[in-house]
């Protein structure tokens, strides 16, 4: 198995020092300018208006001039020594960096060779070697290169267990060994993302590229995604359980665009979305259970635009929307369940604008609309059921303008509070469309 290393711009090494003659001239000129500034500042502060002429030089004055001459010569020598010492220090530091980089390159080559070995045990050794090498990297770019290689391994073609030939023990053993290597990489990345940002081995702020990867389990619980770009674009969550429990998304970008949640469970329980841009654009849900239970959306943007919910379950049970923007614009529900039971919307802007419900269940049971804005403008309810049992409409602005009802069931039975804006039939106006059930008193 061969690994294709990710392309990176080569960082130019080496010192860019001025010629010693120019450096000395500039140093002397700077010293003269500083001395002149100090002299004239002192002259002005002392209020001197002139100098007393002395026609003859006595022995004391001559001795003072000799001392001044020696002082100037000594100062010049010290300045030359300082410049030379500084240049020598810079050269020594650059040499040390070159030696560290050369040693890093040698270790890197060995680790990558292990990662491409046919033996799973050797590959595991290569994984741990690369993670240790990233921690010891002399520069941030070299650390990023090690991280890139670990992510590249996860992007290699991978056959999930469900696609293995039946009654083939050898294929099963190969799969289990390969899965162990992949899950070890995920665990090591998670452990480094748990370190505080100022920890010397923290990988927060680095880029993680999982584009097109296949995940059949893994654990990023407790990880902090702060800064940098984390890319799950076009990834497939095929089976098993992948956890983001208690993770924090703060700053930076986390991209799930085009990801497929085909089976198994992906859990964002108790996750915090605070200032990050997290995109689930054009994601597909075809059997998985995706859980955001008790997560908190406090700032930033989380977007499910153009998502397709075909089967499975997406849960926002007891989720808190306290700030930022959450978008489900132009997404489609054509099966499965989206569940906002006991959710609290207080301060966020939540957009279901242009959403289409063709089948499945969309539940807001006991959801509390206590602040912020919730928009269903231009949505189309053609099938399935959208229910708000015992929902509380308090201080939120909930808008249903230009919404189409026909073929599905939309019920606000047992809901309390103020009626949303734009619902037909509210207040005895336009007739209530078939399938729309209003709360008592609306």
C-alpha positions in Angstrom: 0.0 0.0 0.0 1.4 3.4 -0.9 0.6 6.7 0.6 0.3 9.8 -1.5 1.6 12.7 0.5 -0.4 15.9 0.5 1.1 18.7 -1.5 2.4 21.7 0.4 4.3 24.8 -0.5 8.0 24.3 0.4 9.1 26.8 3.0 12.3 28.5 2.2 15.0 28.1 4.8 18.2 29.9 5.5 19.2 33.2 6.9 18.9 36.5 5.1 21.7 38.5 6.7 23.1 41.8 5.4 26.9 41.8 4.6 28.9 42.6 7.7 30.2 45.9 6.4 26.7 47.2 5.8 25.6 45.9 9.2 28.4 47.6 11.0 27.9 50.9 9.1 24.2 50.8 10.0 25.0 50.0 13.6 27.5 52.9 13.9 25.1 55.3 12.3 22.3 54.2 14.6 24.6 54.6 17.6 25.6 58.1 16.5 22.0 59.1 16.0 21.0 57.8 19.4 24.0 59.5 21.1 23.2 62.8 19.3 19.6 62.7 20.3 20.5 62.0 24.0 23.1 64.8 23.9 20.9 67.4 22.5 18.0 66.4 24.7 20.2 66.8 27.8 21.6 70.0 26.4 18.1 71.4 26.1 17.0 70.1 29.5 20.0 71.8 31.2 19.1 75.1 29.5 22.6 75.5 28.0 22.8 78.5 25.7 26.4 78.3 24.5 29.9 77.1 25.3 32.7 79.0 26.9 35.7 79.5 24.6 39.1 78.2 26.0 42.1 79.5 24.0 44.6 77.1 25.7 44.3 73.4 26.5 45.6 72.6 29.9 46.8 69.1 31.0 43.4 68.3 32.6 41.5 69.0 29.4 44.0 67.0 27.4 43.7 64.1 29.8 39.9 64.3 29.4 40.2 64.2 25.7 42.4 61.2 25.8 39.9 59.4 28.1 37.1 60.3 25.7 39.1 59.0 22.7 39.7 55.7 24.5 36.0 55.5 25.4 34.9 56.0 21.8 37.3 53.4 20.7 36.1 50.9 23.4 32.5 51.7 22.5 33.1 51.1 18.8 34.9 47.8 19.6 32.0 46.7 21.9 29.5 47.6 19.1 31.5 45.5 16.6 31.6 42.6 19.1 27.9 42.9 19.7 27.1 42.8 16.0 29.4 39.9 15.3 28.0 38.0 18.4 24.5 38.6 17.2 25.3 37.3 13.7 27.0 34.2 15.2 24.0 33.5 17.4 21.7 33.7 14.4 23.9 31.4 12.4 24.0 28.9 15.3 20.2 29.0 15.7 19.7 28.5 11.9 22.2 25.6 12.0 20.3 24.0 14.9 17.0 24.4 13.0 18.6 22.8 10.0 19.8 19.9 12.0 16.4 19.4 13.7 14.7 19.6 10.3 17.0 17.1 8.8 16.5 14.7 11.7 12.7 15.3 11.5 12.8 14.5 7.8 14.7 11.2 8.4 12.2 10.2 11.1 9.3 11.3 8.9 10.5 9.1 6.0 10.8 6.1 8.3 7.3 6.6 9.8 5.6 7.0 6.4 7.3 3.8 5.3 5.9 2.0 8.3 2.4 3.5 7.6 2.5 2.0 4.1 3.7 -1.5 5.3 1.6 -4.6 4.7 1.6 -5.6 8.3 -1.1 -4.0 10.5 1.3 -4.0 13.5 3.9 -2.1 11.6 1.3 0.4 10.4 0.2 1.0 14.0 3.8 1.7 14.9 4.0 4.2 12.0 0.8 5.9 13.2 2.2 6.4 16.7 5.6 7.5 15.3 3.9 10.2 13.1 1.9 11.5 16.1 5.0 11.7 18.2 6.9 13.3 15.3 4.2 16.0 15.0 4.6 16.8 18.7 8.4 17.1 18.3 8.2 19.1 15.0 10.6 22.1 15.0 8.1 24.2 13.1 4.3 24.5 12.8 4.4 23.7 9.1 6.3 20.4 9.7 3.7 19.5 12.4 0.9 20.2 9.9 2.6 17.9 7.4 2.5 15.0 9.9 -1.2 15.7 10.6 -1.9 15.8 6.8 -0.4 12.4 6.3 -2.5 10.9 9.2 -5.6 12.4 7.6 -4.6 11.2 4.2 -4.5 7.6 5.5 -8.1 8.0 6.5 -9.0 9.2 3.0 -7.6 6.0 1.4 -10.1 3.7 -0.2 -11.8 1.7 2.5 -14.4 -1.1 2.4 -17.0 -1.1 5.1 -17.9 -4.3 6.9 -21.3 -4.4 5.2 -19.7 -4.6 1.8 -17.4 -7.6 2.7 -18.0 -10.9 0.9 -20.0 -13.4 3.0 -18.2 -16.3 4.7 -14.7 -14.9 4.0 -12.7 -15.0 7.3 -9.6 -13.6 5.7 -11.4 -10.6 4.3 -12.9 -10.1 7.8 -9.6 -10.2 9.5 -8.0 -7.8 7.0 -10.9 -5.4 7.6 -10.7 -5.6 11.4 -6.9 -5.0 11.3 -7.3 -2.0 9.0 -10.2 -0.6 11.1 -8.0 -0.8 14.2 -5.3 1.4 12.5 -7.9 3.9 11.3 -9.6 4.1 14.8 -6.2 4.6 16.4 -5.5 7.6 14.1 -8.9 9.1 15.1 -8.2 8.5 18.8 -4.8 10.2 18.6 -6.2 13.2 16.8 -8.9 13.5 19.4 -6.4 13.3 22.3 -4.4 16.1 20.8 -7.5 18.2 20.2 -8.3 17.8 23.9 -5.2 19.6 25.0 -5.5 23.4 25.8 -4.5 25.7 22.9 -1.4 26.7 24.8 -0.2 23.1 25.4 2.9 22.3 23.4 1.3 19.2 22.0 -2.1 20.7 21.1 -3.3 20.4 17.5 -6.0 23.0 17.9 -5.9 25.5 15.1 -4.4 23.0 12.6 -6.2 21.9 9.5 -7.8 18.4 9.4 -8.8 17.1 6.0 -11.1 14.0 6.0 -12.7 14.8 2.6 -14.4 11.7 1.2 -13.4 9.4 4.1 -15.5 6.5 5.2 -16.1 6.2 8.9 -17.5 3.1 10.6 -17.0 4.3 14.1 -14.7 6.6 16.0 -14.6 9.0 18.9 -13.9 12.8 19.0 -15.6 13.2 22.4 -14.3 16.2 24.3 -12.3 17.5 21.3 -12.0 21.3 20.8 -12.3 22.5 17.2 -10.9 26.0 17.6 -9.5 27.8 14.6 -8.3 26.2 11.4 -10.4 24.2 9.0 -11.8 20.7 9.7 -13.2 19.1 6.5 -15.6 16.2 6.5 -16.9 17.1 3.0 -18.4 14.1 1.1 -17.5 11.8 4.0 -19.6 8.7 4.6 -20.7 7.6 8.1 -21.6 4.0 7.2 -22.0 2.1 10.4 -21.0 1.9 14.0 -21.0 4.9 16.4 -19.1 8.1 15.8 -19.1 10.4 18.8 -18.6 14.2 19.1 -19.9 14.1 22.7 -19.1 17.2 24.8 -17.1 18.6 21.8 -16.6 22.3 21.4 -16.8 24.1 18.0 -15.3 27.6 18.6 -14.0 29.7 15.8 -12.7 28.3 12.5 -14.7 26.2 10.1 -16.0 22.6 10.3 -17.3 21.4 7.0 -19.7 18.4 6.5 -20.9 19.6 3.0 -22.1 16.6 1.0 -21.6 14.1 3.9 -23.7 11.0 3.9 -25.2 9.6 7.1 -26.1 6.2 5.9 -26.3 4.0 9.0 -25.2 3.7 12.6 -25.1 6.6 15.1 -23.4 10.0 15.0 -23.7 11.8 18.3 -23.2 15.5 19.0 -24.6 15.2 22.5 -23.8 18.1 24.8 -21.7 19.7 22.1 -21.2 23.5 22.2 -21.3 25.5 19.0 -19.9 28.9 19.9 -18.6 31.2 17.2 -17.7 28.5 14.6 -19.0 28.1 11.1 -20.3 24.5 10.9 -21.8 23.5 7.5 -24.0 20.5 6.8 -24.9 21.7 3.3 -26.4 19.1 1.0 -26.0 16.3 3.6 -28.0 13.1 3.1 -29.7 11.1 5.9 -30.6 7.6 4.8 -30.8 5.5 7.9 -28.5 6.9 10.5 -29.4 8.3 13.8 -27.8 11.8 14.2 -28.1 13.2 17.7 -27.7 16.8 18.9 -29.4 16.1 22.3 -28.6 18.8 24.9 -26.2 20.6 22.6 -26.0 24.4 22.9 -25.9 26.8 19.9 -24.7 30.0 21.4 -23.0 31.9 18.5 -21.8 31.4 15.0 -23.5 29.7 12.1 -24.7 26.1 11.7 -26.2 25.4 8.2 -28.3 22.4 7.0 -29.2 24.1 3.8 -30.4 21.8 1.0 -30.1 18.8 3.2 -32.1 15.7 2.4 -33.7 13.8 5.3 -34.9 10.5 3.7 -34.9 8.1 6.6 -33.4 7.6 10.0 -33.7 10.1 12.9 -32.1 13.5 13.6 -32.7 14.5 17.2 -32.4 17.9 18.8 -33.9 16.8 22.2 -33.4 19.4 25.0 -31.2 21.3 22.6 -30.7 25.0 23.4 -30.6 27.6 20.7 -29.3 30.7 22.5 -27.6 32.7 19.8 -26.2 32.6 16.4 -27.9 31.3 13.3 -29.2 27.8 12.4 -30.3 27.3 8.9 -32.4 24.5 7.3 -33.2 26.6 4.2 -34.6 24.7 1.2 -33.9 21.3 2.9 -36.2 18.4 2.2 -37.9 15.9 4.6 -38.9 12.8 2.7 -39.0 10.2 5.4 -37.6 9.6 8.8 -37.9 11.9 11.8 -36.6 15.3 12.8 -37.2 15.7 16.5 -37.0 19.0 18.5 -38.6 17.6 21.7 -38.1 19.9 24.7 -35.8 22.1 22.7 -35.5 25.8 23.8 -35.2 28.6 21.2 -34.2 31.8 22.9 -32.0 34.2 21.0 -31.1 32.3 17.9 -32.3 32.9 14.3 -33.6 29.5 13.1 -34.6 29.4 9.5 -36.8 26.7 7.9 -37.4 29.0 5.0 -38.3 27.2 1.8 -38.3 23.7 3.5 -40.3 21.0 1.8 -41.9 18.2 3.8 -43.0 15.2 1.7 -43.1 12.4 4.2 -41.9 11.5 7.6 -42.3 13.3 11.0 -41.2 16.7 12.0 -41.8 17.2 15.8 -41.6 20.2 18.1 -43.1 18.5 21.2 -42.9 20.8 24.3 -40.5 23.1 22.4 -40.3 26.5 24.0 -40.1 29.5 21.6 -38.9 32.0 24.2 -36.9 34.5 22.0 -35.2 35.1 18.7 -36.7 34.4 15.3 -38.0 31.2 13.8 -39.0 31.4 10.1 -41.0 28.9 8.1 -41.6 31.4 5.3 -42.2 29.8 1.9 -42.2 26.3 3.3 -44.3 23.6 1.7 -46.0 20.9 3.7 -47.2 18.3 1.2 -47.1 15.1 3.2 -46.0 13.5 6.5 -46.7 15.3 9.7 -45.4 18.5 11.4 -46.5 18.6 15.0 -46.2 21.1 17.8 -47.9 19.3 20.8 -47.7 21.4 24.0 -45.2 23.8 22.4 -45.0 27.2 24.1 -45.0 30.3 21.9 -43.8 33.1 24.2 -41.4 35.9 23.0 -40.1 34.4 19.8 -41.1 35.7 16.4 -42.4 32.7 14.6 -43.4 33.3 10.9 -45.4 31.1 8.5 -45.9 33.7 5.7 -46.3 32.3 2.2 -46.4 28.7 3.5 -48.2 26.0 1.5 -50.4 23.4 3.2 -51.7 20.5 1.3 -51.4 16.7 1.6 -49.7 16.6 5.0 -50.8 17.2 8.6 -49.6 20.3 10.5 -51.0 20.5 14.0 -50.6 22.9 16.9 -53.0 21.0 19.1 -52.3 21.7 22.8 -49.9 24.5 21.9 -50.0 27.6 24.1 -49.0 31.2 23.8 -49.3 33.6 20.9 -50.2 32.3 17.4 -47.3 32.4 14.9 -47.5 35.1 12.3 -48.9 34.2 8.9 -50.9 31.1 9.8 -54.1 31.0 7.7 -57.3 30.7 9.8 -55.9 32.5 12.8 -58.3 35.0 14.3 -61.2 33.7 12.2 -59.9 35.2 9.0 -59.1 33.0 5.9 -60.4 29.5 6.1 -58.1 26.9 7.7 -56.5 24.7 5.0 -57.1 20.9 5.1 -54.6 19.2 7.3 -53.8 22.4 9.5 -55.0 22.1 13.1 -54.8 25.3 15.2 -54.5 25.5 18.9 -57.6 26.4 20.9 -58.2 30.1 21.0 -56.2 31.0 17.9 
